[in-house]
Amino acid sequence: MKIALNGFGTVGKAFAQILIDKAQTLQKEFDLDIQIAAINTRTRGTLFNPEGLDLSKVLAQSNFTGMADATQTAFKDIITHDVIDVVLDVAPTDIQTGQPGLDICRQALSAGKDVVVASKGALAVAFNELQEKAQQTRSHLLYEGSVMAGTPAIRLAKQDLAGCTITEARGILNGTTNYILTQMETGMTYADALQQAQELGYAEPDPTGDVEGWDAAAKILILSAALFGLQLKLSDLDVTGITQITPEDIAAAQAAGERYKLVASVTAQGGSVKPIRLPLIDPLANVGGATNAITYRTDLMGDVTLIGAGAGPRQTGFALLSDLIDIHRRG
Ligand SMILES: NC(=O)c1ccc[n+]([C@@H]2O[C@H](COP(=O)([O-])OP(=O)(O)OC[C@H]3O[C@@H](n4cnc5c(N)ncnc54)[C@H](OP(=O)(O)O)[C@@H]3O)[C@@H](O)[C@H]2O)c1
C-alpha cells in the first residue's frame, strides 16, 4: 500500500515512526506492507520516491532540501500518480473553508485514490460532497482521527453499532476545555487553569478555537453528516465556549452534586456545543482531565459510552493506521 502524506508535523512524524515500529507486525498479522512514497510540507519541501521513502532517514532530517528524493513536482500532481493508493491529510485545515485539505481530498477521490484524514476542515465543510465523490469513483474515505484521535468513535458508530438506530451523539470532544474545567474544580480560576493547560502543551498559544467551542463544533459537523446525513454549517450550530464559567459557577454545580462539562451534541434536528451541568450519574460527568468521551443513544442498545484519548500524536497516528488496516481488509 503506497501512501502520499500531506503534512509532516507531530502527527505525521508519529505515524511514520509507528510504521517503522509496526512493520513486522503489520506484515505478519495482516499481510500488509505500508510504504510512504510522498511527503508534503508547507515550508520544508516535498519528497517523492515511487519505491517508498526511507522513513528513518526522513525522520532524521529537519529540512528535505538536498535529499535525494526531494522534488519540485507539485503535490497535487503526485497524489494522482499511478503508484499512489492512499492519500493522507495530516496538515492543519481551516474549519470555515476546509482548505488546504479539501482540494487535496477532491483531487485524490476524483482520481480514484482512497483518502484518510485526521484533519477536520474538509469533512466539516463538505462531508456529503466528498462521500458522493468516493462512491462515484469506488474509493474509500475514512476519517477516524478527526474525532477523538485513535479512540474509535467513528468505527463504533458506523461499524460496531451498525443495525442500531443512533438517535443522538453527545460527548466531551475537546480535551483542552475538559482539562480546564477539571482544574477549576480544585478552586483555580479560568485564567490560571488555561495558563496551566498552555504550559502542559494541552492548549495552543491562541486557545480561541478550543475554549470558544469551535474545535468541538467542527467535530459535531462531521458527526452530524456521518450519523444523520446532515451537512450543517458552523453557523447552524448553537456554540458557547467555557470562557464565561466562573469558580462560583463550578462551586454551585458541585454543591448540587453536578459537574460542568463542555457538551457537544447532535441529533437529526441539529447540534450544539455548550457548558452543561451534568449529574454525577452521567458517565460524561466522570471523565476528567484531557480525556474525551462520547455517548451514543441507540434504539437497541440504549446508551453506549466510549472513553479515551482525544488527541496526541501517537493516538492520532494510530487512527491513521486503523483506517489503513480497514481499507486493506475491504480489499
Ligand atoms: N496533534 C493532535 O493531537 C491531533 C489530533 C487529532 C487531529 N489532529 C489534526 O491533525 C493535523 C496535523 O496536526 P499536527 O499536530 O501534526 O500539526 P503540526 O505539528 O502543526 O504539523 C502540521 C504539518 O502540516 C504542514 N502544513 C501546514 N500547512 C500546510 C499546507 N498548506 N500544505 C501542506 N502542508 C502543510 C506543516 O508543514 P511544515 O513542516 O513546513 O511546518 C507540518 O508538517 C491537524 O489537522 C490537526 O487538527 C491533530
PDBQT file of the ligand as one rigid body, heavy atoms in Angstrom, charges set to zero:
ROOT
HETATM    1  N1  LIG A 401      -1.995  16.794  17.294  1.00  0.00    +0.000 N 
HETATM    2  C1  LIG A 401      -3.073  16.073  17.628  1.00  0.00    +0.000 C 
HETATM    3  O1  LIG A 401      -3.180  15.515  18.733  1.00  0.00    +0.000 OA
HETATM    4  C2  LIG A 401      -4.206  15.909  16.636  1.00  0.00    +0.000 A 
HETATM    5  C3  LIG A 401      -5.319  15.097  16.965  1.00  0.00    +0.000 A 
HETATM    6  C4  LIG A 401      -6.341  14.915  16.026  1.00  0.00    +0.000 A 
HETATM    7  C5  LIG A 401      -6.263  15.567  14.802  1.00  0.00    +0.000 A 
HETATM    8  N2  LIG A 401      -5.188  16.368  14.538  1.00  0.00    +0.000 N 
HETATM    9  C6  LIG A 401      -5.129  17.049  13.237  1.00  0.00    +0.000 C 
HETATM   10  O2  LIG A 401      -4.000  16.569  12.513  1.00  0.00    +0.000 OA
HETATM   11  C7  LIG A 401      -3.478  17.627  11.712  1.00  0.00    +0.000 C 
HETATM   12  C8  LIG A 401      -1.980  17.790  11.988  1.00  0.00    +0.000 C 
HETATM   13  O3  LIG A 401      -1.771  18.126  13.334  1.00  0.00    +0.000 OA
HETATM   14  P1  LIG A 401      -0.275  18.269  13.894  1.00  0.00    +0.000 P 
HETATM   15  O4  LIG A 401      -0.419  18.387  15.369  1.00  0.00    +0.000 OA
HETATM   16  O5  LIG A 401       0.613  17.227  13.332  1.00  0.00    +0.000 OA
HETATM   17  O6  LIG A 401       0.148  19.687  13.275  1.00  0.00    +0.000 OA
HETATM   18  P2  LIG A 401       1.611  20.320  13.163  1.00  0.00    +0.000 P 
HETATM   19  O7  LIG A 401       2.550  19.673  14.119  1.00  0.00    +0.000 OA
HETATM   20  O8  LIG A 401       1.423  21.794  13.205  1.00  0.00    +0.000 OA
HETATM   21  O9  LIG A 401       2.131  19.908  11.690  1.00  0.00    +0.000 OA
HETATM   22  C9  LIG A 401       1.496  20.358  10.553  1.00  0.00    +0.000 C 
HETATM   23  C10 LIG A 401       2.237  19.836   9.311  1.00  0.00    +0.000 C 
HETATM   24  O10 LIG A 401       1.476  20.232   8.172  1.00  0.00    +0.000 OA
HETATM   25  C11 LIG A 401       2.303  21.008   7.314  1.00  0.00    +0.000 C 
HETATM   26  N3  LIG A 401       1.496  22.024   6.657  1.00  0.00    +0.000 N 
HETATM   27  C12 LIG A 401       0.985  23.168   7.172  1.00  0.00    +0.000 A 
HETATM   28  N4  LIG A 401       0.298  23.833   6.241  1.00  0.00    +0.000 NA
HETATM   29  C13 LIG A 401       0.374  23.096   5.103  1.00  0.00    +0.000 A 
HETATM   30  C14 LIG A 401      -0.081  23.280   3.787  1.00  0.00    +0.000 A 
HETATM   31  N5  LIG A 401      -0.799  24.358   3.447  1.00  0.00    +0.000 N 
HETATM   32  N6  LIG A 401       0.194  22.327   2.872  1.00  0.00    +0.000 NA
HETATM   33  C15 LIG A 401       0.938  21.239   3.206  1.00  0.00    +0.000 A 
HETATM   34  N7  LIG A 401       1.414  21.018   4.432  1.00  0.00    +0.000 NA
HETATM   35  C16 LIG A 401       1.140  21.946   5.368  1.00  0.00    +0.000 A 
HETATM   36  C17 LIG A 401       3.384  21.597   8.175  1.00  0.00    +0.000 C 
HETATM   37  O11 LIG A 401       4.493  21.935   7.351  1.00  0.00    +0.000 OA
HETATM   38  P3  LIG A 401       5.904  22.430   7.977  1.00  0.00    +0.000 P 
HETATM   39  O12 LIG A 401       6.560  21.151   8.460  1.00  0.00    +0.000 OA
HETATM   40  O13 LIG A 401       6.601  23.039   6.848  1.00  0.00    +0.000 OA
HETATM   41  O14 LIG A 401       5.550  23.374   9.075  1.00  0.00    +0.000 OA
HETATM   42  C18 LIG A 401       3.626  20.427   9.129  1.00  0.00    +0.000 C 
HETATM   43  O15 LIG A 401       4.474  19.477   8.525  1.00  0.00    +0.000 OA
HETATM   44  C19 LIG A 401      -4.324  18.865  12.009  1.00  0.00    +0.000 C 
HETATM   45  O16 LIG A 401      -5.342  18.977  11.045  1.00  0.00    +0.000 OA
HETATM   46  C20 LIG A 401      -4.937  18.544  13.364  1.00  0.00    +0.000 C 
HETATM   47  O17 LIG A 401      -6.171  19.205  13.565  1.00  0.00    +0.000 OA
HETATM   48  C21 LIG A 401      -4.165  16.553  15.401  1.00  0.00    +0.000 A 
ENDROOT
TORSDOF 0
